[in-house]
Amino acid sequence: MTQTTVDPGEVAKFEAMAAEWWDPTGKFKPLHMLNPTRLDYITSQIAAEFDRDLTAERPFAGLRLLDIGCGGGLLSEPMARLGATVVGADAAARNIPVAQIHAEQSGLDIDYRCITAEEMAADGEQFDVVLNMEVVEHVADPLAYLTACQQLLKPGGLMICSTINRNTKSFAMAIVGAEWVMRWLPKGTHEWNKFITPDELKELLRNAGLTPEDATGFVFNPIAWSWSLSKSDLSVNYVTASTKPA
Protein backbone atom coordinates (compact mmCIF):
# COMPACT_ATOMS: atom_id res chain seq x y z
CA MET A 1 0.00 0.00 0.00
CA THR A 2 1.35 3.43 -0.97
CA GLN A 3 2.09 5.75 1.92
CA THR A 4 0.42 9.15 1.70
CA THR A 5 1.22 12.56 3.13
CA VAL A 6 -2.34 13.79 2.57
CA ASP A 7 -3.88 15.45 5.61
CA PRO A 8 -7.64 14.64 5.49
CA GLY A 9 -8.53 17.78 7.47
CA GLU A 10 -6.69 19.99 4.98
CA VAL A 11 -8.37 18.26 2.01
CA ALA A 12 -11.80 18.80 3.59
CA LYS A 13 -11.19 22.56 3.83
CA PHE A 14 -10.59 22.87 0.09
CA GLU A 15 -13.37 20.44 -0.89
CA ALA A 16 -15.80 22.73 0.94
CA MET A 17 -14.74 25.61 -1.33
CA ALA A 18 -14.49 23.63 -4.61
CA ALA A 19 -17.39 25.24 -6.47
CA GLU A 20 -15.86 28.72 -6.04
CA TRP A 21 -12.53 28.12 -7.80
CA TRP A 22 -13.36 30.23 -10.86
CA ASP A 23 -15.16 33.06 -9.05
CA PRO A 24 -12.62 35.94 -8.98
CA THR A 25 -14.56 37.62 -6.15
CA GLY A 26 -15.13 34.45 -4.11
CA LYS A 27 -13.10 32.51 -1.57
CA PHE A 28 -10.18 32.16 -3.99
CA LYS A 29 -9.95 35.90 -4.71
CA PRO A 30 -6.36 36.04 -3.31
CA LEU A 31 -5.22 33.38 -5.79
CA HIS A 32 -6.91 35.14 -8.72
CA MET A 33 -5.12 38.33 -7.71
CA LEU A 34 -1.78 36.54 -7.33
CA ASN A 35 -2.11 34.35 -10.43
CA PRO A 36 -0.61 36.73 -13.05
CA THR A 37 2.48 37.19 -10.87
CA ARG A 38 2.75 33.44 -10.27
CA LEU A 39 2.52 32.86 -14.02
CA ASP A 40 5.23 35.44 -14.73
CA TYR A 41 7.60 33.55 -12.48
CA ILE A 42 6.61 30.07 -13.67
CA THR A 43 6.81 30.84 -17.38
CA SER A 44 10.16 32.63 -17.09
CA GLN A 45 11.70 29.75 -15.10
CA ILE A 46 10.45 27.08 -17.51
CA ALA A 47 11.58 29.11 -20.53
CA ALA A 48 15.06 29.59 -19.05
CA GLU A 49 15.45 25.94 -18.00
CA PHE A 50 14.29 24.43 -21.29
CA ASP A 51 15.48 27.22 -23.63
CA ARG A 52 12.01 28.17 -24.84
CA ASP A 53 10.94 31.39 -26.56
CA LEU A 54 7.90 32.81 -24.75
CA THR A 55 6.97 34.86 -27.84
CA ALA A 56 6.39 31.63 -29.81
CA GLU A 57 2.82 30.42 -30.31
CA ARG A 58 3.09 27.30 -28.09
CA PRO A 59 6.45 27.68 -26.35
CA PHE A 60 6.00 24.73 -23.99
CA ALA A 61 5.06 22.19 -26.67
CA GLY A 62 6.73 18.84 -25.99
CA LEU A 63 6.97 19.40 -22.23
CA ARG A 64 5.00 17.15 -19.87
CA LEU A 65 3.86 19.12 -16.83
CA LEU A 66 2.25 18.13 -13.54
CA ASP A 67 0.21 20.65 -11.56
CA ILE A 68 0.04 18.96 -8.15
CA GLY A 69 -2.71 20.33 -5.93
CA CYS A 70 -4.30 21.78 -9.07
CA GLY A 71 -7.55 22.88 -7.45
CA GLY A 72 -9.88 24.19 -10.12
CA GLY A 73 -7.11 24.50 -12.72
CA LEU A 74 -6.01 28.14 -12.36
CA LEU A 75 -2.46 27.20 -13.40
CA SER A 76 -3.19 24.04 -15.43
CA GLU A 77 -5.19 25.97 -18.02
CA PRO A 78 -2.57 28.62 -18.92
CA MET A 79 0.10 25.90 -19.06
CA ALA A 80 -2.05 23.95 -21.54
CA ARG A 81 -2.57 27.11 -23.61
CA LEU A 82 1.21 27.51 -23.77
CA GLY A 83 1.44 24.04 -25.34
CA ALA A 84 2.43 21.80 -22.41
CA THR A 85 0.89 18.37 -21.98
CA VAL A 86 -0.74 18.90 -18.58
CA VAL A 87 -1.77 16.52 -15.83
CA GLY A 88 -3.65 18.23 -12.99
CA ALA A 89 -3.76 16.21 -9.76
CA ASP A 90 -5.59 16.94 -6.53
CA ALA A 91 -6.37 14.89 -3.44
CA ALA A 92 -9.68 16.75 -2.99
CA ALA A 93 -12.12 14.79 -5.16
CA ARG A 94 -14.63 17.63 -5.51
CA ASN A 95 -12.06 19.87 -7.20
CA ILE A 96 -11.64 17.54 -10.19
CA PRO A 97 -15.09 17.84 -11.85
CA VAL A 98 -14.95 21.62 -11.38
CA ALA A 99 -11.59 21.69 -13.18
CA GLN A 100 -12.73 19.25 -15.88
CA ILE A 101 -15.89 21.20 -16.73
CA HIS A 102 -14.04 24.52 -16.90
CA ALA A 103 -11.33 23.04 -19.15
CA GLU A 104 -13.98 21.59 -21.48
CA GLN A 105 -15.77 24.95 -21.64
CA SER A 106 -12.40 26.55 -22.45
CA GLY A 107 -11.65 24.03 -25.21
CA LEU A 108 -8.59 22.64 -23.39
CA ASP A 109 -7.44 19.02 -23.15
CA ILE A 110 -6.15 18.55 -19.59
CA ASP A 111 -5.78 15.21 -17.82
CA TYR A 112 -7.31 15.86 -14.38
CA ARG A 113 -7.05 13.13 -11.74
CA CYS A 114 -7.96 12.68 -8.08
CA ILE A 115 -4.66 11.15 -7.01
CA THR A 116 -1.76 11.85 -4.65
CA ALA A 117 1.87 12.59 -5.49
CA GLU A 118 2.87 9.36 -3.76
CA GLU A 119 0.46 7.27 -5.84
CA MET A 120 1.72 8.83 -9.07
CA ALA A 121 5.34 8.26 -8.05
CA ALA A 122 4.56 4.60 -7.25
CA ASP A 123 3.04 4.31 -10.75
CA GLY A 124 6.35 5.51 -12.26
CA GLU A 125 4.94 8.73 -13.76
CA GLN A 126 7.58 11.21 -15.00
CA PHE A 127 7.36 14.90 -15.89
CA ASP A 128 9.63 17.63 -17.22
CA VAL A 129 8.04 20.17 -14.87
CA VAL A 130 6.21 19.86 -11.55
CA LEU A 131 4.23 22.87 -10.32
CA ASN A 132 3.85 22.55 -6.57
CA MET A 133 2.12 25.77 -5.58
CA GLU A 134 0.79 26.45 -2.07
CA VAL A 135 0.59 22.74 -1.22
CA VAL A 136 3.59 21.91 0.97
CA GLU A 137 2.20 23.86 3.96
CA HIS A 138 -0.93 21.67 3.90
CA VAL A 139 0.65 18.17 3.93
CA ALA A 140 1.32 15.94 6.94
CA ASP A 141 4.98 15.20 6.10
CA PRO A 142 6.69 17.86 3.92
CA LEU A 143 9.90 15.86 3.32
CA ALA A 144 8.09 12.69 2.26
CA TYR A 145 5.82 14.76 0.02
CA LEU A 146 8.71 16.64 -1.64
CA THR A 147 10.56 13.36 -2.11
CA ALA A 148 7.56 11.98 -4.00
CA CYS A 149 7.55 15.14 -6.14
CA GLN A 150 11.27 14.65 -6.85
CA GLN A 151 10.55 11.09 -7.97
CA LEU A 152 7.96 12.46 -10.40
CA LEU A 153 10.58 14.58 -12.16
CA LYS A 154 12.64 13.34 -15.07
CA PRO A 155 16.41 13.80 -14.58
CA GLY A 156 17.09 17.45 -15.43
CA GLY A 157 13.48 18.32 -14.62
CA LEU A 158 12.28 21.50 -12.90
CA MET A 159 10.07 21.90 -9.84
CA ILE A 160 8.52 25.21 -8.89
CA CYS A 161 7.33 25.25 -5.28
CA SER A 162 5.66 28.14 -3.45
CA THR A 163 4.60 28.43 0.16
CA ILE A 164 4.36 30.92 3.06
CA ASN A 165 7.17 31.99 5.40
CA ARG A 166 6.71 31.49 9.15
CA ASN A 167 7.20 34.69 11.13
CA THR A 168 5.20 37.43 12.84
CA LYS A 169 4.58 39.27 9.57
CA SER A 170 3.18 36.17 7.83
CA PHE A 171 0.81 35.59 10.75
CA ALA A 172 -0.38 39.19 10.48
CA MET A 173 -0.75 39.13 6.68
CA ALA A 174 -1.78 35.57 5.75
CA ILE A 175 -3.99 34.78 8.74
CA VAL A 176 -5.11 37.98 10.51
CA GLY A 177 -5.29 40.02 7.29
CA ALA A 178 -6.49 37.49 4.71
CA GLU A 179 -8.72 35.34 6.93
CA TRP A 180 -9.88 37.52 9.83
CA VAL A 181 -9.99 41.08 8.46
CA MET A 182 -10.45 40.87 4.66
CA ARG A 183 -12.22 37.49 4.91
CA TRP A 184 -10.72 36.47 1.58
CA LEU A 185 -10.37 32.95 2.96
CA PRO A 186 -12.39 31.03 5.58
CA LYS A 187 -10.90 31.14 9.06
CA GLY A 188 -8.61 28.17 9.62
CA THR A 189 -7.57 27.80 5.95
CA HIS A 190 -3.95 28.21 7.05
CA GLU A 191 -2.14 26.98 10.15
CA TRP A 192 0.77 29.26 11.04
CA ASN A 193 2.83 26.47 12.59
CA LYS A 194 2.76 24.63 9.23
CA PHE A 195 4.33 27.57 7.39
CA ILE A 196 7.91 26.93 6.21
CA THR A 197 10.81 29.38 6.20
CA PRO A 198 12.94 29.74 3.04
CA ASP A 199 15.93 28.16 4.78
CA GLU A 200 13.80 25.23 5.94
CA LEU A 201 12.38 24.73 2.43
CA LYS A 202 15.85 24.85 0.89
CA GLU A 203 17.00 22.14 3.31
CA LEU A 204 13.88 20.05 2.62
CA LEU A 205 14.45 20.32 -1.14
CA ARG A 206 18.08 19.23 -0.79
CA ASN A 207 17.10 16.32 1.45
CA ALA A 208 14.50 15.29 -1.13
CA GLY A 209 17.24 15.04 -3.78
CA LEU A 210 16.70 18.38 -5.53
CA THR A 211 19.08 21.27 -6.22
CA PRO A 212 17.64 24.67 -5.18
CA GLU A 213 18.26 27.21 -7.96
CA ASP A 214 16.23 30.29 -7.00
CA ALA A 215 14.00 31.85 -4.35
CA THR A 216 11.81 34.88 -5.01
CA GLY A 217 9.17 36.68 -2.98
CA PHE A 218 5.57 37.42 -3.96
CA VAL A 219 4.97 40.85 -2.43
CA PHE A 220 1.53 42.43 -1.99
CA ASN A 221 1.25 46.20 -2.18
CA PRO A 222 -1.91 47.24 -0.29
CA ILE A 223 -1.80 50.76 -1.76
CA ALA A 224 -1.52 49.69 -5.41
CA TRP A 225 -3.61 46.58 -4.54
CA SER A 226 -1.27 44.44 -6.62
CA TRP A 227 1.37 41.70 -6.42
CA SER A 228 4.95 41.82 -7.65
CA LEU A 229 8.10 39.67 -7.62
CA SER A 230 11.00 40.53 -5.30
CA LYS A 231 14.44 38.93 -4.98
CA SER A 232 14.93 40.53 -1.56
CA ASP A 233 11.55 40.26 0.20
CA LEU A 234 10.63 36.65 1.03
CA SER A 235 8.95 37.66 4.28
CA VAL A 236 5.46 36.27 3.54
CA ASN A 237 4.67 34.51 0.24
CA TYR A 238 7.60 33.14 -1.74
CA VAL A 239 8.40 30.72 -4.56
CA THR A 240 11.38 28.52 -5.33
CA ALA A 241 12.81 26.80 -8.38
CA SER A 242 14.80 23.59 -8.02
CA THR A 243 16.10 20.98 -10.43
CA LYS A 244 16.63 17.23 -10.36
CA PRO A 245 20.25 16.36 -11.18
CA ALA A 246 20.54 14.99 -14.72
Disulfide bonds with the S-S distance in Angstrom:
none
